[in-house]
Amino acid sequence: MRTKLVCLSNLTTPALPFCPPSLLLLFLTFPSALLRTHRFPPHVWRELDSIRSRLPSVGTRTPVTEAPPSTQSSTEPCLVLSLRAPSLAVMAADSAPNISLPASLDDARIRGMPLAAYYIPDFLSADEERAILDRIASVPKPRWTQLTHRRLQTWPSELIQNRLVDAPLPDWLNDPVVSRLQSIPISLDPDTGHIFSSSPHCQPNHVLINEYPPGIGIMPHKDGAAYHPTVCTVSLGSSLVLDIYKSKNDGALDTTPVCRVLQEPRSLLITTEDLYTDYLHGIADVDEDLDLSETTVANWGLLRSKQPFVDGRNPRGLRTSLTYRDVLKVTKLGNKFSILQKR
Ligand SMILES: O=C(O)CCC(=O)C(=O)O
């Protein structure tokens, strides 16, 4: 079947809000009769037709299919890309020198963890890391929330009563991270989607930026009911260990971690499903992570390099994390004042 591979950087439209800037999409030139069997609303068809008419033809790929029905209150269907090798991940790599993404998340699965979790060591290039850190540093000071020992930024805004006021993420948080996330299929099964295909908005709509100086972490916690249970964490600047915990039968925290994940700078960690709902995660307040080895670190075999940790130690530096999630409830701007009044 003839298809077209396109970069939609200038083609995102109000009718296709699920297509982020610079997303590499596998795009079809299906016979239109076949296309019309899919259940997109008419305005989406108009946009698809308009986009298709503006695209260059670049290759042969497999078809776009409709997303599985969402369990959440999404108003529009997701486009899910059915990918066959060579995957879009390879195309994403082409546009980012020195990046070699796995063909599917299956290749990045952390085997030493209880449930679905994935680790991709070089998700960003060093230049991309520098550019994002520069953008974070250039944000006006009032944008930071200063906690006792660490500070954070929330994009596009803080949640109010677990709701997000509808607003796009800034370009520098979307591209390359979100577009790259959406370019990696969960598996090589042609019907599979990407990691946000089954989330209500088919993409993360919220980013928390946390800055951890050496010696500072975050208490074991769960992320709560506001989000779809998929968390994508990009680490920048320095490595540290994330500890995964479980509660005991009496509800108290078992203070011995179930497992530990070592997050290198420029890496991506994805946690999903029960790992989100049933387990807690935290970062110890230490100057140095100790006892790092193949037997104590769940993602040891997936690290970019074990060399820095051969003595079992990771002296902490300044580490910045970007936590991408999909907030379930989104309020349009017009309703903002009613939310604020209820506060
Ligand atoms: O910075 C991290 O890696 C963890 C952040 C976190 O636990 C959270 O945002 O809930």
The ligand as an SDF file (V2000), in Angstrom:
LIG
                    3D

 10  9  0  0  0  0  0  0  0  0999 V2000
   12.4130   13.8190   39.2410 O   0  0  0  0  0  0  0  0  0  0  0  0
   12.0550   12.6550   39.1780 C   0  0  0  0  0  0  0  0  0  0  0  0
   12.6720   11.8020   38.5430 O   0  0  0  0  0  0  0  0  0  0  0  0
   10.8290   12.2270   39.9330 C   0  0  0  0  0  0  0  0  0  0  0  0
    9.8010   13.2790   39.9730 C   0  0  0  0  0  0  0  0  0  0  0  0
    8.5890   12.8050   40.6700 C   0  0  0  0  0  0  0  0  0  0  0  0
    8.6000   11.8780   41.4230 O   0  0  0  0  0  0  0  0  0  0  0  0
    7.3140   13.4650   40.4360 C   0  0  0  0  0  0  0  0  0  0  0  0
    7.2800   14.4570   39.7090 O   0  0  0  0  0  0  0  0  0  0  0  0
    6.2910   12.9850   40.9590 O   0  0  0  0  0  0  0  0  0  0  0  0
  1  2  2  0
  2  3  1  0
  2  4  1  0
  4  5  1  0
  5  6  1  0
  6  7  2  0
  6  8  1  0
  8  9  2  0
  8 10  1  0
M  END
$$$$
